[in-house]
Amino acid sequence: MDLGYKGKTAIVTGGSSNINRANVLAFAKEGANVVIADIDDKQAPKVAAEANALGGGGKIVFIKTDVADPASVDAMVKETVKDFGQVDVLVNGVGWLDSPWGLFMEQKRETWEKMVNLNLWSVFNCTRAVLEQMIPRKYGKICNIGSEAGRIGEFRQVVYSACKGGVIGFTKAIAKEVGRYSINVNCVCPAGVIPEKKEHVSELSMTQGVTQDTLSEDMKKMQLKLYPIGRVAVPGDVANTVVYVCSDAASFIHGQTISVNGGYSTL
């Protein structure tokens, strides 16, 4: 299926690693221009080169961005519009969970603040910046990467769960505001996503260094108990959903929270 991305431009925040690396590659394969908005200037250029090598027809670039800083986000969006003319798609992918996971009463306030800044404020900042140019055009697609933690609450992930719950609520509310401008907003909630290889993970990633090729036998047995489909997700499982929900083929999907979790929860 041709999802109609040729000539369109997508911004993917956190595109240097894991799920968002897969998102960048998926949009690139569809022929979109892609801006990787990330603070990791070591890994992100490698992903941009990898995506350009796919030969999808679009141009993939890296713009160093601190998504927790509104000024940095505004500058990134302005540069994107200058280079490509418009922003058609925003994927709010940046996320961070402290490692090792800690109990709420044992965490420092600085840890809470970092999680709120990266998981929630980043979504506010980036959404506001792209809406300023999507609304006049009466066109746009926004996909927020949530988490099953935000739907069910996870042990040792209290503040992270609260942030992702906020992302889900934000998605529903902003969808009601901007639907009149033909701007679709949805939220995709993964669970248990483990990248295939170490080189696909940024040093700033929250995956704690676990990859598909390093999973122990005990971990694999645990997966069989937690995931009815018999495995955890790979990043491409999520990216396939993101690329579809941001396409015009999904134009009547709006304000929704879509789980990509292998049956981990059934809400």
ROMI-559639 format. One record per residue: residue in one letter; x, y, z of N, C-alpha, C, O in turn. Coordinates in steps of 0.2 Angstrom, whole numbers, plus 5000, padded with zeros to 4 digits. Layout:
BEGIN
AXYZXYZXYZXYZ/...
//
This chain:
BEGIN
M500449945000500050005000500450065000500950075004/D500350114995500750174995500350225000499750244999/L500650245005500350285010500350365009500150405013/G500650375003500650445001501150495004500950555005/Y501750475006502150515010502650555006503050595008/K502750534999503150564995503050644995502450664993/G503550684996503450754996503250785003503250845003/K503050745008502850765014503450765019503950725018/T503450805024503950805029503750785036503250815039/A504150745039503950725046504550745051505150735049/I504350765057504850775062504750715067504150695069/V505350685069505250625074505750645079506350655078/T505450655085505950675091506250615094505850555094/G506850615096507150555099507350505094507350445095/G507450525088507550485082508150445082508250405077/S508550455087509250415086509250345089509750315088/S508650325092508750265095508050225095507550255095/N508150155096507550115097506950125093506950125087/I506350135096505750145093505750205088505550195082/N506050255090506050315085506550315080506450345074/R507050275081507550255075507150215070507150225064/A506750165072506250125068505750175064505650165058/N505550225068505050275065505350315059505050315054/V505950335060506350375055506450325049506250345043/L506650265050506750225044506150205041506050205034/A505550195044504950185041504650235037504450225031/F504750305039504550355035504950365029504750385024/A505650355030506050365025505950315019505950325013/K505750245021505550195016504950215012504950205006/E504550255015503950285012504050345008503550365004/G504650365008504850425003504750495006504750545003/A504650495013504550565016505250595018505750555018/N505250655018505750695021505750685029505150685031/V506250675032506250665039506750705043507350715041/V506550745048506950785052507050745059506550725062/I507650725061507750685067507950745072508450775072/A507450755077507550805082507750775088507350745092/D508450785090508750745095509350775098509650825095/I509450765104510050795107510650755107511250785108/D510650695104511150655104511550665097511350635092/D512050705097512350715090512850665089513250675084/K512950615092513350555091512950505087513250485081/Q512450485089512050425086511550455081511450415075/A511250515082510750535077511050545070510650525065/P511650565069511850575062511950505058511850495052/K512150455062512150385060511450365057511450325052/V510950375061510250355059510050395053509750365048/A510250455052510050495046510450465040510150465035/A511050445041511450415035511150355033511050335027/E510950315038510650245037509950255033509850215029/A509550305035508950315032509050345025508650325021/N509450385024509650415017509850355012509650355006/A510150305015510450255011509850205009510050165004/L509350215012508750165009508450185002508150144999/G508650255000508450274994507650284993507450264987/G507350304998506650304997506450374993505850374991/G506850414992506750474988506650534992506750594990/G506550534999506550595003507250615006507750575005/K507250665009507950685012507850685020507350705023/I508350645023508350635030508950675033509450675032/V508750725038509250765041509150765049508650745052/F509750785052509750785059509750865062510250895059/I509350885066509350945069509450935077508950915080/K509950955079510050955087509550995090509551055089/T509250955095508650995098508550965105508650905107/D508451015110508250995117507551005117507251065118/V507150945117506450955117506150985123505550995123/A506550985129506251015135506351085135506151125139/D506651115130506751185129506351215124506551205118/P505851255125505451285120505751325114505651315109/A506351355116506651395111507051355106507051365100/S507351295109507651255105507151215100507351205094/V506551205102506051175098505851215093505751195087/D505751285095505451335090505951335084505851345079/A506651345086507151345081507151285077507251295070/M507051225079507051165075506551165070506551155064/V505951185072505351195068505451245062505251235057/K505651305064505851355059506351335054506251345048/E506851295056507351275052507051215047507151215041/T506551175050506251125046505851155040505851135034/V505451205042505051245037505451285032505251285026/K505951305034506451345029506651295024506751305018/D506851235027507151185022506651145018506851135012/F506151135021505651085017504951115016504551085012/G504851185018504251215016503651205021503251255022/Q503651155025503051135029503251075034503651035032/V502851065039502851005043502150975042501651005044/D502250915040501550875039501450825044500850815046/V501950805047501950755053502350765058502950785057/L502150755064502550765070502450695074501950675076/V503050665076503050605080503350625087503950635087/N502950635092503250655099503550585102503150555106/G504150575101504450505103504850505109504950455112/V505150565110505650565116505350545122504750555124/G505650495126505450475132506050455136506550435134/W505950455143506550435147506250405154505750435157/L506550355156506350325162507050305166507550285163/D507050325172507650315176507850245176507450205177/S508550235176508850165177509350165182509750205182/P509250115187508750065187508150095189508150145193/W507550055188506950085190506850085197507050035201/G506650145200506650155207505950155210505450175207/L505850145217505250155220505150235221505650275221/F504550255221504350325221504650365227504950415226/M504650325233504950355239505650365239505950395244/E505950325235506750325235507050365229507650375229/Q506550395225506850435220506950505222506550535226/K507450545219507550615220507050655216506850635210/R506950715218506550765215506850775208506450785203/E507450785207507850795201507650745196507550755190/T507550685198507350625193506650635191506450625185/W506150655196505450665194505450725189505150715183/E505850775190505850835185506150815178505850845173/K506650775178506850755172506350715168506250725162/M506050665171505550625168504950675166504750665160/V504750715170504150765167504350805161504050815157/N504950835162505250875156505250835150505050865144/L505550775150505650735144505050705141504950695135/N504650675146504050635144503450675143502950655139/L503350735146502750775145502850845143502550865138/W503350885145503450945143503650945136503450995132/S504050895134504250895127503650885122503750915117/V503150855124502550845120502250915119502050935114/F502150945125501851015124502251065120501951095115/N502851065121503351105117503251095109503251145105/C503351035108503451015100502751025097502651045091/T502151005101501551005098501351085097501051095091/R501451125101501351195101501651225095501451265091/A502351205094502751235089502451215082502451255077/V502251155081502051135074501351155073501151165067/L500951155078500251185077500251255074499751265070/E500751295076500751365074500751365066500551415063/Q501051315063501051315055500551265052500451265046/M500351215056499851165054499151195053498751185048/I498951235058498251265058498151305052497651305049/P498551355051498451395045498351355038497951375034/R498751305038498751255032498151205032497951185027/K497851205038497251155039497451085037497051055033/Y498051065039498250995038498850975043499251025044/G498850915045499350895050499150825053498650815054/K499750795055499650725058500150725064500750745063/I499850715070500250715076500150645080499650625081/C500750615081500750545084501150555091501750565090/N500850545096501250545103501350475105500950435105/I501950455106502150395109502050395116502450425120/G501550355118501350345125501750285128502250265126/S501350245132501650185135501050155138500550185141/E501050085139500550045142500650065150500150055154/A501150095152501250115159500750175160500550175166/G500650215155500150265156499450245156499050285158/R499350185154498650155154498450115160497950115163/I498950075162498850035168499250045174499050025180/G499750085174500150105180500650045181500449985181/E501250055181501750005182502150015188502350065191/F502349955192502749955198503449985196503749965191/R503650025201504350055200504350105194504850125192/Q503750125192503750175186503250225188502850245183/V503150245194502650295196502650355192502050375189/V503150395192503150455189503150455181502750485178/Y503450405179503450385171502750365169502450395164/S502350325173501650315172501250375172500850385168/A501350415177500950485177501050525171500650555168/C501750525169501850565163501550535157501250575153/K501550475156501250445150500550445150500150445145/G500250445156499550455157499350525155498850535152/G499750575156499650635154499650645147499350685144/V500150615144500150615136499550585133499350615128/I499250535136498650505134498050555134497650565130/G498050585140497550635141497650695137497150725134/F498250725136498350775131498150765124497850805121/T498250695122498050675115497350685114497150715109/K496950665119496250665118495950735118495550755114/A496250775123496050845123496250885117495750925115/I496850885115497050925110496750905103496650945099/A496550835103496250815097495550845096495350865090/K495250865101494550895101494650975099494150995096/E495250995101495351065099495551075091495251125088/V495951035089496151045082495851005076496051005071/G495450955078495150915073494750965068494750945062/R494551015070494151065065494651095060494351115054/Y495251085061495751105056496051045052496551055048/S495750995052495950935048496650905051497050885047/I496750915057497350895060497250835064496850835069/N497450775063497350715067497850705072498450715071/V497650695078498150675084497950615087497350595089/N498450565088498350505091498950485095499450515095/C498850435099499350415104499450335103498950295103/V500050315102500250245101500650225107501050255109/C500350175111500650145117500950075116500650025116/P501650075116501950015116502049985123501950015128/A502249925123502449885129503049835128502949805123/G503549835132504049785131504449785125504549735122/V504649845122504949855116505749845117506049885121/I506049795114506749785115507049785108506949745104/P507549835107507949835101508349775099508449735103/E508449765092508749705090509449705092509749655094/K509849755091510549755092510749825096510449875096/K511349815099511649865104511749935100511649985102/E511949925093512149985089511450025087511550075084/H510949995089510250035087510050075093509450105093/V510450075098510250105105510750165106511350155106/S510450225108510850275110511050265117510750235121/E511650295118511950295125511450335130511450315136/L510950375127510550405132509850375132509350395136/S509850315129509150275129509050245136509450245140/M508350235137508150205144508050135144507750105148/T508350095138508250025138508749985142508749925142/Q509150025146509649985150510149935147510349895150/G510249945140510749905137510449835135510849795132/V509849815136509549755134509349755127509049805125/T509549705123509349695116509149625115509249585119/Q508849615109508549555108509049495108508949445110/D509649515105510249465105510549455112511049415112/T510349485117510649475124510149455129510349445135/L509549435127509049415131509249345134509449295130/S509149335140509349275144508749225143508149245141/E508849165144508349115143507749125148507149115147/D507949145154507449165159507049215157506449215158/M507349265154506949325152506449305146505849325146/K506649265142506249235136505649195139505149205137/K505749155145505249115148504749165151504149155151/M504949225154504549275157504149305152503549315153/Q504349315146504049345140503449305139502849325137/L503549235138502949195137502349195141501849185140/K502549215148502049225153501649295152501049295153/L502049345151501749415151501449435144500949465144/Y501649405138501449425132501149365128501449315126/P500449365128500149305125500349285118500349235115/I500649335114500949325107501549285108501849265102/G501849285113502449245114503149275114503649245113/R503149345113503749385113503649455114503049475115/V504149495116504049565116504149595110504249565105/A503949665109503949695103504749715101505149725105/V504849715094505349745091505149815089504549825088/P505649865088505449935087505049935080504549985080/G505149895075504749895069503949885070503549905066/D503849845075503149835077502749895078502149905076/V503049945082502750005084502750055078502350085076/A503350055074503450095068502950085063502650135060/N502750025062502250005057501550035059501250065054/T501350045065500750075067500850145067500350175064/V501350175069501450245068501450275061501050325060/V501750245057501750265050501050265047500850305043/Y500650205049499950205046499550255049499150295045/V499550265056499150315059499250385057498850425058/C499850395055500050465052499850475045500050535042/S499650425042499450435034498750455033498350455038/D498650475027497950495025497450435025496850445025/A497750375025497350315025497050305031496550275032/A497250345037497050335043496650405045496650425051/S496450445041496150515042495550515046495450565049/F495250455047494650455052494850425059494350415063/I495450415060495650385066495950455070496450485068/H495550475075495750535078495550535086495050515088/G496050555090495950565097496050495100495750485106/Q496350445097496350375099496950355103497550385101/T496950305107497550275111497550205108497150165110/I498050195105498150125101498750085105499250115104/S498550035107499049985111499449945106499049915101/V500049945106500449895102500849855107501449875109/N500549795110500849765116500849695116500949665121/G500649655111500649585110500149555115500249495117/G499649595118499149565122499349575130499049545134/Y499949615131500149625138499549645142499549625148/S499149695139498549715143498049725137498249735131/T497449715139496849715134496349765137495849745140/L496449825135496049885138495449905132495049945134/
//
